[in-house]
Amino acid sequence: MIDRDQVRHVANLSRLALTASEETALTGQLNSILDYFEQLSELDTDGIEPTTRAIDVSNVCRQDILTPAPNRDQILDCAPERDGDFIRVPQIMGDS
């Protein structure tokens, strides 16, 4: 069972500023979650294969298809500052 002092402690570690009503609400919510885990621990899971998901999920990303790159001049024209065939960026290292 989690008490309000533990909720305050975790909130402090998480840099969360909780009101008294939020502390009370979170105490109840966290205890409900822990009660549910207690129920799950009572289940007999011997012989059940571990899984990462309860349902099958397929990759929904698009296919990686090779396409021609845009014209180099078009890309360079979009740059905030250009130096010939290069994009000029602010220096981030060194003194000169």
C-alpha positions in Angstrom: 0.0 0.0 0.0 1.3 3.4 -0.9 0.7 6.3 1.4 0.7 10.0 0.9 4.2 10.5 2.1 5.5 8.1 -0.5 3.6 10.0 -3.2 5.1 13.2 -1.9 8.6 11.6 -2.0 8.2 10.4 -5.6 6.7 13.7 -6.7 9.7 15.5 -5.2 12.1 13.2 -7.0 10.2 13.8 -10.2 10.3 17.6 -9.6 6.5 17.7 -9.6 4.6 20.2 -7.5 1.4 18.5 -6.4 -1.5 20.0 -4.6 -3.0 18.2 -1.5 -5.9 17.1 -3.6 -3.6 15.7 -6.3 -1.6 13.8 -3.7 -4.8 12.3 -2.4 -6.0 11.4 -5.9 -2.7 9.9 -6.9 -2.4 7.9 -3.7 -5.7 6.2 -4.5 -4.9 5.7 -8.2 -1.5 4.2 -7.5 -3.0 1.9 -4.9 -5.6 0.8 -7.5 -2.8 0.0 -10.0 -0.9 -2.0 -7.4 -4.1 -3.9 -6.4 -4.6 -4.9 -10.1 -1.0 -6.2 -10.3 -1.7 -8.2 -7.1 -4.6 -9.8 -9.0 -2.4 -10.6 -12.0 0.2 -12.2 -9.8 -2.4 -14.7 -8.6 -2.8 -16.1 -12.1 -1.1 -19.4 -13.0 1.2 -18.6 -15.9 3.1 -21.8 -16.0 3.6 -23.0 -19.5 2.6 -19.7 -21.1 5.1 -18.3 -23.5 6.2 -14.7 -22.7 5.2 -12.1 -25.3 6.0 -8.5 -26.0 2.5 -7.7 -27.2 -1.0 -9.0 -26.6 -1.9 -8.7 -30.3 0.1 -9.0 -33.6 1.4 -5.7 -34.9 2.7 -5.2 -38.3 5.1 -2.4 -39.5 3.0 0.5 -40.7 5.9 2.5 -42.0 6.2 3.2 -45.7 8.7 1.3 -47.8 12.1 2.9 -48.1 12.3 3.5 -51.8 15.3 5.1 -53.5 14.2 8.3 -55.3 16.4 10.9 -57.1 17.5 13.8 -54.9 16.2 17.3 -55.6 18.4 19.6 -57.7 21.4 20.7 -55.7 20.8 24.4 -56.6 17.2 24.1 -55.3 18.5 22.8 -51.9 21.2 25.5 -51.7 18.7 28.2 -52.6 16.8 27.3 -49.5 19.8 27.6 -47.2 19.9 30.8 -45.0 23.5 31.4 -46.0 25.4 30.0 -49.0 29.1 29.9 -49.7 29.5 28.7 -53.3 28.4 25.1 -53.5 28.2 24.8 -49.6 25.7 25.8 -46.9 27.3 28.2 -44.4 26.5 27.4 -40.8 27.6 29.1 -37.5 30.9 27.9 -36.1 30.4 25.7 -33.0 33.9 24.7 -32.2 37.3 26.4 -32.1 38.4 30.0 -31.7 38.8 31.2 -35.2 
